[in-house]
Amino acid sequence: MSSALETSQASAVTIGHRMPILATLPFWPHPDNLIEASLMVTEKFEALAEGAVAATGEMAALGLRAAFGRADAQDLASGLISVAVAAAKPAQRRVRANARRLSHH
C-alpha cells in the first residue's frame, strides 16, 4: 500500500475514534478523554518540530550541493521532494501509531 494511502486510511481511523471524544468533551470531561485531547495537541507540535528539523536538514544538504555546483535541475527537483518527504514523515508515523493505538481500545 502506498504511503499516502496508508496515511489517509490511518487518518480516517484516528479521526473516527477522536470525533466522539471531542464532541462529548465539553459535557463529560472524563479523565481519559482529557488525556487524549492533550495528546491530540502535543503530538501535532512534536511532529511539526521534528518535521521542521528534518526538512531543514534536507534543505541544507540540497543548498550545499547547489552552492558547490553539484546539483542540476533534476537534483533540485528531487531534492525538494526529499525536503517534503522529510517534513511529512513524523506526522505520518504518528497518525499510523494513533490509528493502531486507538483501534485496540
Residue frames relative to the residue before (quaternion, step in Angstrom):
aa qw qx qy qz dx dy dz
M 1.0000 0.0000 0.0000 0.0000 0.00 0.00 0.00
S 0.4936 -0.6769 0.4542 0.3031 3.57 -0.94 0.82
S 0.6456 -0.5410 0.3808 0.3814 3.53 -1.22 0.53
A 0.6610 0.5041 -0.3131 0.4593 3.59 0.93 -0.87
L 0.6604 0.5005 -0.3080 0.4675 3.58 0.98 -0.82
E 0.6427 0.5150 -0.3181 0.4696 3.59 0.96 -0.83
T 0.6650 0.5006 -0.2990 0.4666 3.56 0.95 -0.89
S 0.6437 0.5179 -0.3199 0.4637 3.59 0.98 -0.81
Q 0.6636 0.4972 -0.3004 0.4714 3.56 0.93 -0.90
A 0.6660 0.4937 -0.3011 0.4712 3.58 0.91 -0.88
S 0.6176 0.5396 -0.3397 0.4604 3.59 1.06 -0.71
A 0.6555 0.5116 -0.3103 0.4607 3.57 0.93 -0.89
V 0.6455 0.5099 -0.3174 0.4718 3.59 0.97 -0.84
T 0.6711 0.5027 -0.2954 0.4578 3.57 0.89 -0.95
I 0.6628 0.4923 -0.3029 0.4761 3.58 0.89 -0.92
G 0.6422 0.5409 -0.3177 0.4405 3.57 0.98 -0.84
H 0.6922 0.4501 -0.2755 0.4923 3.58 1.05 -0.70
R 0.7289 0.4607 -0.2504 0.4401 3.57 1.01 -0.76
M 0.5531 0.6315 -0.4057 0.3615 3.63 1.05 -0.53
P 0.6635 0.4794 -0.3365 0.4655 3.66 0.83 -0.76
I 0.6084 0.5449 -0.3518 0.4574 3.58 1.08 -0.67
L 0.6833 0.4805 -0.2838 0.4708 3.57 0.88 -0.95
A 0.6586 0.5285 -0.3113 0.4358 3.57 0.99 -0.82
T 0.7597 0.3803 -0.2066 0.4854 3.59 0.97 -0.79
L 0.4620 0.7302 -0.4241 0.2712 3.59 1.19 -0.39
P 0.6842 0.4772 -0.3298 0.4421 3.68 0.79 -0.78
F 0.7340 0.4390 -0.2279 0.4653 3.59 1.10 -0.65
W 0.7885 0.1003 -0.0261 0.6063 3.57 1.09 -0.78
P 0.0536 -0.8479 0.5272 0.0149 3.59 0.27 1.23
H 0.0694 -0.8174 0.5717 -0.0176 3.55 0.44 1.27
P 0.5905 -0.6097 0.3868 0.3605 3.64 -0.94 0.80
D 0.6407 0.5186 -0.3366 0.4554 3.63 0.95 -0.78
N 0.6623 0.4984 -0.3049 0.4690 3.58 1.02 -0.77
L 0.6229 0.5262 -0.3385 0.4696 3.58 1.08 -0.68
I 0.6326 0.5178 -0.3243 0.4759 3.57 1.04 -0.78
E 0.6652 0.4954 -0.3047 0.4682 3.59 0.91 -0.90
A 0.6364 0.5198 -0.3297 0.4648 3.60 0.99 -0.77
S 0.6396 0.5127 -0.3195 0.4754 3.56 1.02 -0.76
L 0.6342 0.5284 -0.3200 0.4650 3.58 1.01 -0.82
M 0.6029 0.5818 -0.3536 0.4160 3.57 1.02 -0.82
V 0.7167 0.4410 -0.2464 0.4807 3.55 0.96 -0.88
T 0.7131 0.4758 -0.2865 0.4278 3.58 0.69 -1.05
E 0.6480 0.5244 -0.3394 0.4357 3.60 0.95 -0.75
K 0.6271 0.5351 -0.3419 0.4511 3.57 1.08 -0.65
F 0.6604 0.4867 -0.3090 0.4811 3.58 0.98 -0.80
E 0.6292 0.5232 -0.3340 0.4677 3.58 1.03 -0.73
A 0.6672 0.4905 -0.3003 0.4733 3.58 0.90 -0.91
L 0.6236 0.5383 -0.3338 0.4582 3.58 1.02 -0.78
A 0.6829 0.4823 -0.2889 0.4665 3.57 0.86 -0.95
E 0.6635 0.4952 -0.3078 0.4690 3.59 0.89 -0.90
G 0.6624 0.5069 -0.3023 0.4614 3.57 0.95 -0.86
A 0.6434 0.5222 -0.3210 0.4585 3.57 1.01 -0.80
V 0.6522 0.5028 -0.3135 0.4728 3.57 0.97 -0.84
A 0.6710 0.4942 -0.3010 0.4636 3.59 0.89 -0.92
A 0.6629 0.4977 -0.3068 0.4677 3.59 0.94 -0.86
T 0.6280 0.5321 -0.3329 0.4602 3.58 1.03 -0.76
G 0.6459 0.5176 -0.3173 0.4629 3.57 0.99 -0.80
E 0.6562 0.4954 -0.3042 0.4810 3.57 0.96 -0.86
M 0.6648 0.5044 -0.3057 0.4584 3.57 0.96 -0.87
A 0.6280 0.5288 -0.3311 0.4651 3.58 1.04 -0.75
A 0.6525 0.5058 -0.3135 0.4691 3.58 0.94 -0.86
L 0.6546 0.4987 -0.3074 0.4779 3.57 0.96 -0.86
G 0.6529 0.5237 -0.3120 0.4496 3.58 0.93 -0.86
L 0.6509 0.5082 -0.3152 0.4677 3.57 0.99 -0.79
R 0.6410 0.5084 -0.3323 0.4693 3.58 0.95 -0.83
A 0.6750 0.4885 -0.2969 0.4664 3.58 0.91 -0.88
A 0.6514 0.5378 -0.3173 0.4309 3.59 0.95 -0.86
F 0.7459 0.3683 -0.2118 0.5129 3.57 1.07 -0.68
G 0.5704 -0.6505 0.3573 0.3518 3.56 1.23 0.43
R 0.5219 0.6501 -0.4044 0.3761 3.58 1.17 0.45
A 0.6809 0.4359 -0.2914 0.5114 3.58 1.20 0.39
D 0.1879 -0.7561 0.6165 0.1134 3.55 -0.83 1.02
A 0.7668 -0.3649 0.2467 0.4670 3.59 -1.29 -0.07
Q 0.6506 0.5101 -0.3195 0.4631 3.59 0.99 -0.79
D 0.6359 0.5212 -0.3250 0.4673 3.59 1.02 -0.78
L 0.6454 0.5155 -0.3222 0.4624 3.57 1.00 -0.79
A 0.6584 0.5050 -0.3110 0.4634 3.58 0.94 -0.87
S 0.6990 0.4427 -0.2826 0.4854 3.59 0.82 -0.92
G 0.6040 0.5605 -0.3492 0.4463 3.58 1.13 -0.59
L 0.6554 0.4966 -0.3118 0.4760 3.57 1.01 -0.78
I 0.6078 0.5219 -0.3525 0.4836 3.58 1.10 -0.62
S 0.6315 0.5302 -0.3269 0.4618 3.60 1.01 -0.77
V 0.6114 0.5380 -0.3413 0.4694 3.57 1.08 -0.73
A 0.6775 0.4935 -0.2896 0.4621 3.59 0.88 -0.96
V 0.6481 0.5116 -0.3175 0.4662 3.59 0.95 -0.85
A 0.6555 0.5085 -0.3113 0.4635 3.59 0.93 -0.87
A 0.6541 0.5177 -0.3116 0.4551 3.58 1.01 -0.79
A 0.7313 0.4512 -0.2354 0.4542 3.58 0.97 -0.86
K 0.5419 0.6845 -0.3893 0.2936 3.60 1.08 -0.65
P 0.6644 0.4911 -0.3448 0.4455 3.68 0.81 -0.76
A 0.6520 0.4988 -0.3199 0.4730 3.60 0.97 -0.75
Q 0.6363 0.5258 -0.3306 0.4576 3.58 1.00 -0.78
R 0.6387 0.5217 -0.3253 0.4627 3.59 0.96 -0.84
R 0.6868 0.4954 -0.2907 0.4454 3.56 0.88 -0.93
V 0.6711 0.4948 -0.3253 0.4461 3.58 0.85 -0.86
R 0.6385 0.5057 -0.3334 0.4748 3.61 1.03 -0.67
A 0.6499 0.5074 -0.3145 0.4703 3.58 0.98 -0.84
N 0.6425 0.5195 -0.3228 0.4616 3.59 0.98 -0.79
A 0.6448 0.5213 -0.3270 0.4533 3.58 0.92 -0.86
R 0.6524 0.4984 -0.3129 0.4776 3.60 0.96 -0.83
R 0.6862 0.4960 -0.2874 0.4479 3.57 0.83 -1.01
L 0.7153 0.4539 -0.2650 0.4605 3.59 0.81 -0.97
S 0.6235 0.5478 -0.3401 0.4422 3.60 1.13 -0.55
H 0.6961 0.4704 -0.2687 0.4712 3.58 1.17 -0.49
H 0.5019 0.6383 -0.4365 0.3875 3.60 1.24 0.16
